[in-house]
Amino acid sequence: MKKHCFALDLVDDAKLIEDYKVAHQKVWPEIIKSIKDSGIEDLEIYLVGNRLFMIMVVNDSFSFEQKNAMDANNPKVQEWETLMWNYQQALPMAKEGEKWMLMEKIFQL
């Protein structure tokens, strides 16, 4: 098992942030299936202010390339991502089109 951590911002608007939180209380079943089918064993999202932090625990079959290909060919995932982009905004240092940014682990106890 490996752990990957990501960051992303939400649009800094209290109503949009609340709507985003509500959407994640009822994630579409097709999205949950897609996550699990890719080899993601556990996934958590945390929020502070308008900054999101995602922790993803993956099994040995997981690959970012395979997950990206699966998502690109799944209309429901594309629909969800388009919907979520209404609430999300790229981090200031993100490249064009970059969403969730993989974080570098710099410490472990």
N, C-alpha and C positions, 0 to 999 in steps of 0.2 A: 504494500500500500504506500502511496505517495500522497503528499498534501501540497496543494497549490493555493496561493492567496492572490486575490485580485482587488483592485480599487476602481471605482467609477463614481462620478458625481450625479446627483439629481439636480434638476432645475430648482433653484432656490426660491420656491414658492410653497407656502404651507399647505395649500389645498392640493397641489399636485403631489407633494410628498405624502400626504395622507391617502390620496387615491392610489399611489404606488404601493403603499403598505397594505391597503385593502386588497389590491389585485394579487398580492402575494399570500393572502390568506385563502385564496381559492384559485391556485395555479391550475390551468387547464390540464386534464389527465393526459392529453397527448404530449404535453411538455414534460411532465413527470416521467412518462414512458421513454421519451427521447433521452432524457438525462440518464436514466437507469440503463438503457440499452447501450449507451456509449462507454460504460465502465465506470461511471461515477457512482461511488458507494454512499457518499454522504455529501450534502451541500448545505451550507448555512450562509445567510446574508445578514450583516449587521449594519446599523445606521447610526451616524452621529452627525448632527446638523444636516447638511445635504450630501455628506460623503458616505458612500457605500463601501463595505468591506466584505468580500466573499471568500469563504474557506471551502475548498473542494477536496474531498478525499477520493482517490481513484484507485482502481485495482490495476493489476499488471497488464490487462488487455487495453487499457485506455491510451489513446494518442490524440494530441491536439489536431493533427491533420485529419484523422478519421472523424473526429467529432465535427470539425468544420465542414467536411464533405457531407456528413449525414444531415447537418443542419441546413446546408445550402439546398439539399434535395428534399426537404420536408416543408411543404406549404404551411402547415400549422405552426411550425417553429418560426418560419419567416413572418407569419401573421403576428405571432406573439412578440417577436423582436421589433417589428414595426410599431406595434402598440406601445411597447415599453420605451421606445425611443422618444415618445411624446413626453416622458417624464425625466429621461436621462439626458446628461450632457457629458461630453468628453472631458477628461482631465486637461488642465492647461498645457501639459507637456505631451499630450497625445498627438499622434500623426493623423493625417486626414483619414477618416473612416474608422479609426481605432476606437473601440468601445472599452470593455473591461480590460484593464492593464495588469499584466502579471507582475506581482511584487517580488522583490529580491529579499530572501531571508537573510537577516544580518545578525541574529542572535537566537540562541536556544539554551534554556537552562537544563 
